[in-house]
Amino acid sequence: MSSRPRAAWPLVAVFTAGYLAAYLLPTIVGRLSVYLGLSTAQAGLVGSALLLSSASAGFSLAGRVETYGPCRPARVGLVLCVVGYGCAALAGTVPLVVAGAMVGGFGSGTATAVAAAGIAAQSDPHRTSSLGLLSVSATAGALYLTVPHLGGGHRLPFASIALVALLVWPATSRLGGSAAAGPAVPAKGRLPHRRSGLVLAGGMLIWSMAQNALWGVSSRIGVDQVGLSEVTIGAVFAAALGAGLLGVMGAGVLGSKLGRAVPIGVGTAVIAGSIVLSSSAGSLGSFATGEILWNTVYPVVLSYLIGLAASLDVRGRWAVLAGSASSVGVACGPVLGSVLSEEAGYPGMGLVLGATTLLIALPVTAVALHIGGRPLVPGSVRRRGGAPAALLAVTTGAVPGAVPKLGAPEQAVTEISIPALRRRRLGRNAFRTAGPEGGQSNAYASTSDR
């Protein structure tokens, strides 16, 4: 991506088009089962195939968005969404529906990869990811309120995703131009923070799997264990979705005031408790409390996880890889939930998922702390063997604005690479302090280069 951050709204629009299929997966699976005569397991496999196709697009594009430029792959992804989901909506046979869903899923993954890479290049990735989640949640909520009243069988959910992709198309012209002409070569350079990135990607895979394992069987818990009607369960889910919107807005307001580690760690612990409460519910009150609390905190933690992945690499490679790993977890979650609920019952499933979620919070929070998720407070930034930089600035009369305010997030350090040949030609005396000199500001000067 370009070093200059682009406007956020085109990224939010493309993010919405790419993420919408995952949000509408429950209604897609349900309608495939009812209107195409598929069993619940078979319909779930179709949904999993869609999400796995989306994840494969993300893995394929990791590190390549910068090479192709954001506009071209975004448009390719949206075209695949329109064609794939459109064909799935028009098809009346299972093989054609599955093929269309997988083509559309690959398009969704492509659009999401472009958006993730762009979010990583923003000056405030968390704010942009929060706007994206708010947009996709609002869009999915509007569809959940209207689609059930319009009928249309399995066609309407697929047609809705294709229509949103078509509406987002004009926004791609504001993403920036294509890369320079020439052979498409993946962006070079070693992935930064490899260990932290791998831990975060693996953690997001398991974290997403646990969330969607509960989501896949939530309606069955309400019907079989609590004894609620479909109308009542729909009302609970609508309230939970509204609470999720409030949670995303709250995350946007909170921003980086507490860093990333505190929201991720504390939020994941709350999610684990909500999973246990919802899965062991025996009344409407406990079931509704667990579902609403879970849906309130879930998008908040997800927005910080996306922001954390984006902060690992300004090119967006870790954001794409971690997002694709999360898609794999989303795809496998319903299968895991069905197996656990059949083997251990709903309360036993909740205990397993809650414990797993709580354990995952430890390494993921450690990554947030390691990368710099803590707020800048006295003692968090120190000179080598010296006093905290924030306190040093106060006591030495530093220029106002030269040092971040207390409570601001720690600043990232950018590595500058110098070709090997130039390094051999430059000596220590060739470098001097950056600043205005002779009407110019130079980072270094070398007599051999003049």
C-alpha positions, 0 to 999 in steps of 0.5 A: 500500500502507499506510504500515505494513508488513504481515506478510510471510507472506501476501505470501510465499504470494501470491508463491509462487502467482504465480511458480509457473507460471514455475518449472514452465514446463519440465515444462508445455512438455514435457508439452504436446509429448508428450501433445498432439502439439505440436512443441517450438517450438509447445509453447514458444510456448504457454509464452511466451504464458502468461508474456507474459499474466502480464507484461501483468497486471503492466504493467496493475497498476503503480501501481494496487495501492495504489488498489484495495487488496491484498486485492481484486486478489490474490483476483481473480488467484487466482480467474483462476489457479484458473479458467484453469489448471483449464480448461487441465487439463480441456481436451483440445483445443489452443485451449482449453488455450492460452486457459486457460493465458493466463487463468491467466497473467494471474492469476499476473501479478496475484498477483505484482504484488500481492506485489511492491507489498507487498514494496516496502512492507516494512521489509526488501524483500530479506528478504521477496523471499528468503523468497518465492523460497525458498518458490516454489523449495521448492514447485516442487522438491516438484512436480518430485519428485512429478509425474513419478511420477503421470502425468496428461499435460498436466493435472497441472502445470496442476492443481498450479498451480490447487491451490496458488492455491486453498490460498493463498486464505485468506492474502489476508484478512491482506493488509489491507483494500481501498482507500477507496470511490470511483472507482478512480484510479491512484496519483498522483505522479511515478515516483521514480528514473526513469532508474535504474528504466528501466535496471534494468527493461531490464537485468532483461529482458535478464538474464532472457532470457539465463538462460532461453535457457540453461535452455530448451536445457539438457536438449538440451545434456546429451543431444546434446553430453554424451551423458547419459541422461534419468535422469542429466540429471534427477539433475543438475537435482534437485541444481541445484534443491537448490543453488538452495534453499541459495543463497536461504537464504544470500542471506537470511542475508547480507542487506544486509551487503554492500549490493546492488551487490557481490552483483549485480555479482559474482554476475552475473559468476559466472553468466556464467562458469557459462553458458559452462561449461555450454554448452561442457561435454563431460563429466558433471563440467563439465556438472553443475558449470556447472548447479549453480553457475548455479542456486546463484547465479541466485536469489541475484542475483534476490533482490537485483534484486527488492529493488533494484527495491522500494527505488526506490519504496515504492509498489511501482511499479518492483517491478511494472514491473521484475518484468513486464519480467523476465517478458517476458525469461523468455518470450522466453528459450527462443526465443532459446536455440533460435535461437542454438544452431541458428545458432552451436552450443551453445558459441557460444550460451554465449559470446554469452549469457555476454558479454551477461550480463556486459555487463548487470552493469555498468549494473545494478550502477551502479544499485545503487551510485547508489541506495545499495547500498553498506554504510555505512562511514566516508566513505559518508555526509558532511555538506555539506563536512564529515566522515563522519557515522559518524565525526562521531557517534563523536567528538561523543558522539552519542546511541547509536542515533541514527546507523546502525552501521558496515556498515548499509545507507544510509537512504532519504530520504522526500520530503514534499510540501506543497500549493502553496497552503500553501507560499505561506502558509508563510514560513521563520519558520513552520518549526522543529525537530521535537520535543516541545513543549507535549506534542506533536511538530510538524514545523512550525507556522504562525500562519496555520493556527491 
